[in-house]
Amino acid sequence: MRAEKRDAVTGAPGTDGVLDLLWRREAPPRRGPKPRFTIDGVVAAATEIADAGGLDAVSMQSVAERLGTTKMALYRYVPGRVELDALMLDAALGDPPPAAGRDWRAALTGWAGSVHARALDRPWSVELAQRPHLPGPVELAWFEVGLAAFGDLPLTGAEKLDTLALLAGHAMSLVRQQPRGATPEADLAAGLAPVLAERADGYPLTVAAFAATDPAGRDDALRFGVERVVAGVAALVDERR
């Protein structure tokens, strides 16, 4: 069995060639017949499979079958699953909304909402985004828009990137719960209600927390979390100014 090679920057397995594919670096021309497929076509086929059956349904074999070719022929375009995952993630993110000349708080809030909405369209992309990986051109475009929101705030580059990581992580973590239903918090409360009613003495704080929550205020974790992160940044900015 071949030893797995890991990237020195990301720690991800087998990232050799990922950058070349993500950034479409020119490869030397090959002899032989004209390629039957394109990289974008391979990624589109894999994306269709993931949309229909989730990330587990995607394999080099399943993509090859969808394209009507063999798995060995597919390696001519994408060397392996690591490269395919990177390409699928960048395609799933799609172009970010344009940077708006608004107040930085509103701009960051809008950016986080856009991340959540885009991930919600393709929940399988969250798993890929949260693995160690090399960002592609589309993901870096999201960084550019997010960083532009900070304007001239007295923050370091690392602090700005960490803020974006917090916002994106929060938005994507909520998407992981979404497949259970459109109202995961309300569904959780309803599902736990019989157990908490029977064993209220063992979980008094949990019972009290659920009882004190207005049903209309549930499933608002995205807004609450984003507001708290933005408020924390605002407090830091005020201290430095």
N, C-alpha and C positions, 0 to 999 in steps of 0.2 A: 504493500500500500504506500502511495506517495505521501511524503510528509507535507502537511499543509503549510503554505507560505503566507505570512501575514505582513500587511503593510506597516511600515515603520511609523507612519503618521497617524493613521486611523485605528490600527489594530485589527482591521477587518481582514478576513481571509481572502487571498487571491485577488488583489486589486490591480495586478499588472495589466496594463492595457485599458483600464477603466477610463482614465483621463483621455486617452486617444479616441475612444468611442464617444464619450460624453461631449467632447469638444470638437468632434469630427475632424481630428487632425488628419492631414493627408497621408494615406498609406501608399507605398510604392505600387504602381500598376501591376496586375497579375496577368500572366498569359492565360489564354484559354477563352472559352465562350463568355459572352456578356452575362453579368450576374442576373439571375432570374428575379431576385428580390432586392429590397433595400433594407437598411437598418431600421428606418422608420416603419416600414411595413411589418417587420418582425416584431417591433415593439407594439404596434397597433394590434397585432394578433394576440400577443401576450396580454395586453390590456383588456381586450374583449373577454378573454378567458377569466381573468381576475374579476372583472365586473360581474360575470355570470356566476362564478363558483368560488370566489375568494382566492387569496394568494396560494393556498395549498393546492389549488387545481392547476396551477401553472408549473410546467416542467418543460424542459427542452423537447421532450417527446410530444407533449400535448400541443406545443406551439408548432412543431413540425407537421403534425397531423392536420392542424387547422389550415396551414399553408399548402398542404398537399405535397409535402416533400419528406425527406428523411432527416432524422436527427443529425446524422453526420454531415449532411449538406448544410444544415443550419449553422454549424460551427464556422462556416466560411464567413458569416456575417457577424455573429456574436460568439466569442470563444467559450462562454459558459454562463452559469446561472448568476454568478456575482455581477458580471457585466450587464446581464439582462435586467437584474433587479435595479441597478443604478440607472439604466435608461428608462425603465418603467416609472421610477419615482420622479425623475425630472419631467417626464411627459405628463404624469398625473397631476403634478403641481400646477401646471399651466402658467401662463404669463401673469405676473402680479398686477393688481389694479394700479393705475398711475399714481405717483406721489401727488398728494394734494397740498396746497398751500394753506393749511389750517393750523390751528393751535396744536402744539405738539401732543398734548393729551388726547385730543380728538383723533389726531393722525395715528398714534399708537393703538388707540382703541379700535379704530377702523381696520388697521393692519391685522390685529389679532382676530377680529371678526372675519376678515377675509380668509385667513389661514384656516379657521374653523370651518367656514362654509366650503372651502375647496377640499379639505380633508373629508368632510361629510359626504361630498359627492362620490368619493372613492375611499371608503374606510380602510381598505387593505393597504393604502399608501402609508398609513400611520405606522404600521410595523416596519416598513422599509425606512421611513424617516427617522425612527428612533433607534435604528441600528447604527453602529459606527460605519461611516461611509464618507466618500469624497463628494462634496457638493458639485453639481453640474451647473451649467450656465443659467438654467431657469431658477434653481435654488439660490444662486448668487444674486440673481435679479431681485428676488424677494428680500435678500439681505440689503441690497442697495436702497430699495424703497423704504424698508424699515429704518435703516440708518439715517436716511434723509429726514425722517420725522423728528429726529432729535434737534435739528437745527444747530444753534450755537450753544447748547446747554453745556455747563461745565462738568462734563463726564469724560472719562477715559474711553478709548476704543473698546477695551475689555468690558467696561461697565455697560456700554451700549449693546455689545454683543450678548452679554449675559442677560440683559433685560429682554432682548428679543427671544433668547432661549427660554426664559421663564414664560413669556407670553405664548410662544408657539407650543411649548410643552404642556401648558395648561389647556390650551385650545384642543390639542390633539388627544390629550388624555380623556377629555369628555367625549370625543368621537368614539373611543373604544367602548364606551357604555351605550352609545346610541343605538346599535343594532338591536338591543333588547326592546326598544320601543322609543316613541317620540318623546316620552316623558319619563326618563329613567328614575328620577328622584321620587316622583309620585308613585311609580310602579313599585319601587323599593318599599316605600311606606305602606302601600297596600299589602304587599307580600308579607311584610313583617308584622302587620297588625295582629293576626291571631296569636302568634308566638309571644309578642310583647304583652298582649292582654293576659295570657296564661302565666307568664313569668315576669311580671312587672317588678316584683320584689328584687329580682336578680339584676335588673338593668334599669334602675330608677332614673338615671341621668339620660339614658337613651330615650326612654318613654317620655320624659319631660321635654326633651328637645324636639321630638316629633310632634308632641301635643302643642308645643308653643309655636310651631311653624304654620303660618297661614298657607293653605293649599295653593292659593294664587301666587305665593312667593316662591314656590318650588320650581325646580328646573330652570333656575336663573344663575347657575354656578358660573357660567361663562362671564356674564356681566360682573358678578361679584368679584371673581378672581382677577379679572383684568383691571377693574377699578382699584383693587388693593395694590396691585403691582405698580400701577401708574401713580397712585398716591404715595407709595414708598419712594419712587423716583423723585416726585415733586418735593418731598421732605428733604431728600439728600441735596437737591438743587438749592433749596432755600438755605440749608446749612452752609453751603459753599459760597453763596452769594452774600 
